[in-house]
């Protein structure tokens, strides 16, 4: 529809405000209507409100609501009327200034959906619920619609953890590929740099380090990755500790979406929670690596009939030691990498140049992986998990 003027007479009544014959002359910039779903109106600059008229029907009621966004002067008003449920409370008015912007985020998301002829019912229930409470801005809905065009990504979006991470970072899978792809090479190179002439003598230890590192690489990207929280509300009967960690972000340094904020204590809680998750991941991956390595050592002893320089790796102490290393060193490094270097520095600078952004992420993640391997060798020797062989 071309730009035109629309006039209507609307009456608002409530206990706090009374508007009668409130006439609107709205110069319409765009007009989108889908029968049975929603009517969305976007106006030109001469009228700063964006309005959304929703019509929902069933056998018992008909609801029409007219919502007004922030007009740029700090006023955030919303008018809803016509519940038609027979209880006489058919018109409600809510006002707020300096709130968390939830109404604005909701209407922005609804406008994005209306532009493509979609409704809230056409997106996943958890995402729709977050939109209704104003936690999801229009930019996240746009990203979801873009991801949905790929059959593979549409399949991944069925899984809550992947969905939350892909909505926060459309390069999440690329970063997983980078981490796992270069992990084996960089860790092997770092092992050689640290061990030098002892590399061949300590080959079994090197193998154990590489195996446990590759197993853990995926989780090191997955757990500290920034997310768009779509978790359902926590039970009212939950304990204080559970409620505290529920409100913590997944990454201690991630940016907060409009309408949400994190305290310093909650961000510190994110570090503690991820550390608690990474400890069993590191312990389990090391357990697999050391068991496999000990098996190879025993097979080598049986073949060569010599065991002078071959010793089994202590399984329990090495596994627990690596779990502690991941919970502290890896946890902090990957949270800083994802939340500060990538989300706060690289993405704002290169968000319109995805190829350059991917290359930059490749460089910093490769360097971080290499650094982690160097630190692990130093840590393992410091706590007595590994011993350096003397060069003859």
Secondary structure, DSSP 8 states (H G I E B T S, - for coil): --SEEEEEEEEEE-SS-EEEEEEEEEEEEEEEEETTTEEEEEE-TTS---EEEEEEE-SS-EEEEEEE---SSS-EEEEEE---SSSS--EEEEEESS---HHHHHHHHHHHHHHTT--GGGS-HHHHHHHHTT---HHHHHHHHHHTTSHHHHHHTTSHHHHHHHHH-TTHHHHHHHHHHHHHHHHHHHHHHHHGGGTTTTHHHHHHHHHHHHHHHHHHHHTTS----------TT--HHHHHHHTS-SSTT----TT----HHHHHHHHHHHHHHHHHHHHHHHHHHHHHHHHHHHHHHHHH---SS-----HHHHHHHHHHHIIIIIHHHHHHIIIIIIIIIIHHHHTT-HHHHHHHHHHHHHHHHHHHHHHHHHHHHHTTSS------
